[in-house]
């Protein structure tokens, strides 16, 4: 009977050790997942900022394109007006 009790005590000690390892592993996993979740949350905020910046940049580019197209259309008439004034002054 003593052998059976010793065997049971060894098994209990082994189970307790395994449980301790499992607890430590789970604590590590929970901590790691918490850090990963915080990093992902920060990245989501960064992506939102980038999207906002891109929208603003797109608006600026569209405004610039409009201004440039207007300038390109009006430039020949402006040059013609300047040339007329220069030629008028030479007469």
Buried (B, 14 or more C-beta within 10 A) or exposed (E): EEEEEEEEEEEEEEEEEEEEEEEEEEEEEEEEEEEEEEEEEEEEEEEEEEEEEEEEEEEEEEEEEEEEEEEEEEEEEEEEEEEEEEEEEEE
